[in-house]
Structures are given as C-alpha cells and as structure tokens.
Amino acid sequence: MLKTVILLLAVLLVTSCGQRKRRMVRIISDADKQIEALHRAHNYDSLQVLVDSFQRVGSLNDLKANYWHGYVCSRKGQERLAEIYWKKAIEDVATDAESLDYYAKSASRLSNLLLLKGDYEGTLKVALAAKARMEETNTDTVSEYSNVLATIASCQLKMGNTKQAAEDFERAYKNYVHFIQNDRTGYLYKSAIVGIINTTTIYLSEKRYEDAYVWTERFDSLLTLFEQQPTASKDYIDKQRARLNFYRATELQELGKPKEAAEAYKAALNTHYAKSADGHIEANDYLMTARRWNEAADNFEDLDWQMSRYGMELSLDNIQKYYLPKFRANVGARRKDSVIAIGTQICEALDSAIMKNKKDDAAELATIYDTQQKEAQIARQQADLTRQRLIGTGVALVLLIVFFMIYTFHKRQASHRLAAAHEKLEDAHAKLQTAYDQLEKTTAAKERIESEVRIARDIQMSMVPHVFPDRQGLDIHTYISPARGVGGDLYSYLLMDDDLYFCLGDVSGKGVPASLFMAQTIRLFRSIAKQHHSPGTICTRINNELTEDNEMGMFVTMFVGCLNLSTGAMVFCNAGHNPPVLDGKFMETETNAPIGLWSELDFVNETIDTIKGKTLFIYSDGLNEAENQQKDQFGDDHLLEILHQTSGGSCQQIIETMIDEVERHRDGAAPNDDLTMLCLRLQ
C-alpha cells in the first residue's frame, strides 16, 4: 500500500512539472502577442507597464525587457533612459536565436542614438563590437546588420574618413539588396529604403551633394522595385516619391543645375504628399536653397496649425528645426510684419523652452532613479517567486523522502539525517570563515592596487619628456594631466641635428588600458623617428604595428610633425586628431584615419614652407571639450580667444594661462577627459 502511495506522488510531481513547463511556454507566447499588439497601436505607456509586469513574473527575459523599455523611452523622447536600457540589453549574454535577434536590435538602435548625439567614439565602440558579434554568431543576415554597417559608415563620414565611409555604405547597400530578394511582406523593403534615406540625408548634411545624388538614384531604383510588390501601399509610394524628388531638387540646385532642379521639384509637386502640410515643410529645403523665399514663406504659414495638430510644443529643438528656418524664409521674402511677428514669437517661446528643457532633463533623471528602484523591486519579486517555486518543489521532494524513510529506515534514519544537517552547518560555518578571510585579502589587494596605480602614473609620466631642447630661437612647452590615475593622452619630441620630431595623441578610452596603448605608441614613435622617416611614414608604420592582434578595437588620434630648425619648414601628418592652431587659426589638414583601426593604410604627408615667427598650438579634446557642472563645453571659440589674448607671451605662459582658464571654466567639476597641450614657436 505504501509503495503505491509513493509511486502515485512521484507521478503527480512529474506531471505537474511538465504542465508547468508547457504553461510557461504558453505564457511567453501570449506575452509576445500582447506586446506586439500594443507596439502596433503605438500605446507606449501601456506597453511599458505590460513589459514591467511580464518581466516581474519571469515570462519575459531581461534582454527582451530592456530592449522594449529602451524602445518605449526613445519614442517618448527620453533618450538618456533609452541609452541606459539598450546598454543593459547588449551586456546580457545572448545564446539562443531570439535573444541574438534582440541583441542585434538593441545594438542597432543604441549605435544610431549615440551617432545622433555626436558621440562618435561611443558609436564605433558599440557598432564595431555588434558587427563582430553578429558575424561570429552567423546573425549577419538580419537587416540590423546592414543598419550597423551604415552607422559605422556615418561615423566615418563625420570623422572625415570619406573613403572608408563610402566602402562601408556600399557594403550596407549590398546587404539591403540581398535581403529584399525573398521579402514577401514588404518589411525588409521599407527597412532598406529607410537605410538609403538615412545615407542620403547624412551626405546632404555634410554638403557632399554629388555623393547624395548617387544615393538618391539608388533610392529611385529601390522604390521602383518596391512598387511592383503586392504589399506596396500607394500612399507610402506617393510619400517616398515626393521625398525622392525633394532630395533630387536640392542636390541639383547645389550642383549648379537650377533648371534640372526645378524640374525635379515640379515632379515632386505632382504627388499628393507634396500638397499636405508635412510635404510643404519638406519642400522648403529646396525652396530655401533655390532662394525661392516667397514660396518657402507661404509653406511655413500653416506651421503653427501643424504643430498644434501633432501636439508639438515650442521646444528648443522645434525652434531650431522649424521656426528659425521660417524666420529666414520671411526675411528672404522681405515680409517685414511676418519677420517681426515670428521673431517676437521665438523670443517669447525661448525662455519657456529653456525652462522646459531643464525640467525635462530633471524629470528624466528622476525617471532613471525611479527605474533603478523599480528594477530592484522586480529583482526582489523574482527572487521571492523563485524561492516559492523552490519551496513547493522542496515540499514535494520532502514528502517523497519522508515516505521512503518511513518505509526503509524508520527512526534510525532520522538520527542520520540530523547528523548530516549538523555536518552541513559546520561546513557552512567553515565556508563563512573562508569568505571572511577572503574579504580581508580583497581589502588588502584593493589597497595594493591603488598603490600600484600611483606607481603606474609615475612610470607613465616618466615616459613623456620633461626637459625641453636647448636651441637658440626655439621656444617649446608641454602639459599633460590624466583624468584618472593613468590615462591615454601622450606627447613626445626628439631632436636630431636640425630636425625636431614631435607628436601629440589621444588614445580611445581612459584608465589602464589606454595607458598601456599610449606607452606602446610612444615607444613606436621614438623608435621609428630615430630612423629619420617622414611623419606620414611614422604614422603608417605605427598603424601597421598597432592593428596587429588589436582585439580590443582601440585606436589613437595623433598629430606628428618634423620641424627643420634652420629653415622653419614643417612636414606633418594629422591622423584623425583635432586640427592644431597655427598663428591664431585652425590648420586645414588632410583627412587621415585614426591609427589602429584599419591595417594597410597609407598616411599622407603635408608641408608648410616655414612657421618661423608663428606659434603652433596642439592639444587633445580634453581641452575644447572640458565640461563644467552644467555640461557646457570649453569650446573652440574660447580656445582661439585665449590664444589671441596671449599671442605675445612665451609658450609656457600660453599653456599656463590655458590651464587656469580650463579650471575656471570647470568651476569645481571633475575632469571628464585627459588633457594634453604642446606649444612651440621658432623665432
């Protein structure tokens, strides 16, 4: 009889576990359906609540939940909060196909968000890692892979590396074309069209109109293919045709073909979208380029109504994006009354927009804090739920064990169990003592690490020269200050006969990894410069060395120069670094890529006949991007102003004044980046 009872309990336990597993699969499937329904309905508030609840009960894993949280925050204009969620998503370990898909989506949206912020270093770090991860896991067949390639290309274009940008854009385009071959839903077609539109607009924003025109023609070809699909919407095609011809008109006008531009604009006006309020606004890019001020001013007349229609407020972004162009259009059209009215409207809205922007920032920070508290609460609830499940399973197992013990060992087994429990208690005590001992060792190790970091800083500072060359007519002074214990900025100089080799660089990232990369860069510079190579050759050879086995994807921007102290002639190479200031003006330098990203690059030399009597000032972006407590940057204009004021002083006085001005600007804020400067003058 007892055997029968035990067997029955075992069957019930196994059956309940199987039912629980099937029920969990069904719950997850239902969760995905409900999330997708709210997503299609653009009901973001409800979507956020639903994702919270599903994550709390465990029917939605953290990676998917963080993607959707980031998506909702992005749609609600909470960009900082979206960035936090998407960074959490890509930090999760993705192994199964669905998780890898959400990893790709999160990485694609995060890299695009960082690109829009102008954080090109952060964009490359995320996008290059995502590209490598998707290639490694064979998920480079999804449209997000093409988006990541396009983001990398956009970043390259913004950094001035036009050749590499063109190659990456081309690779992204080929992927788009490959994806759409078997697309029966139209989703991938639209994704490819959006990618090509983004490529066109970034070339337009960089005023590279010939390149933009090439991509507009590709836009035309892809749109023609999409028109043949059964899922193609007439309204969608009409809107994209209008947008296509608006782009084409702007490009042709800027390329000096006003007649062809007017024809393209006329073709755009034949669409229904061009007659809508949204179409009027998009048409104004061409109209203002063509100086057709009256038509542009007419199009802007419905702007207030359109803002009200979409529930858009007079924020700083909307003032800059819509009302300032409206003001310029009316100025060009010489509509005096309208100019005064719009100017008054902008002035009245500016204060409230600034205040609202500050309140929105504060509200978003408060939301971030609340979100962190909510995540902690979710973690506690999940732990409670897991504990309850373990307790339930444990109870069932205990019942089986009790019945088994009654049947086999009776009371004697109870004493054995008690002895085993006592032994476990002693084992737990021993583990606790071991953990305590480990804590003491960890504390000592932390103090040792801090001491070693101080020593590392001293070693790093000893690697840069502090004794300046003693040559008549040469005035040189330097300064370096890491933001942390050690940093990635560097400078060096080497005098051989009449040639003064010098460099200044900025390694990506901060801290110990950057300092190790910096040390290797200085060693290579001094070693190669001693062979009397040109600056371009020095950069090329350093790049070949640093790209080898560079699994971390680190890179360094550098300015390398060689100054002949007799003639004043200077040969130099700028490898992706900030343009130096020569005699109070930013130098126009040839575009070279940063060192360490791509192998087999040839860096270009440039020459100035003489810099005698002129002051050369080289710096890292820790100067012009130094921030105060309000996150306001020091700025290029402020930099030039200080150099103008100190133009009659020595190089040491110039740098010391610049240090004082940076400290005054920070106003107590901690340094946000390493700061390095080099100033020289040849009499």
Disulfide bonds with the S-S distance in Angstrom:
none
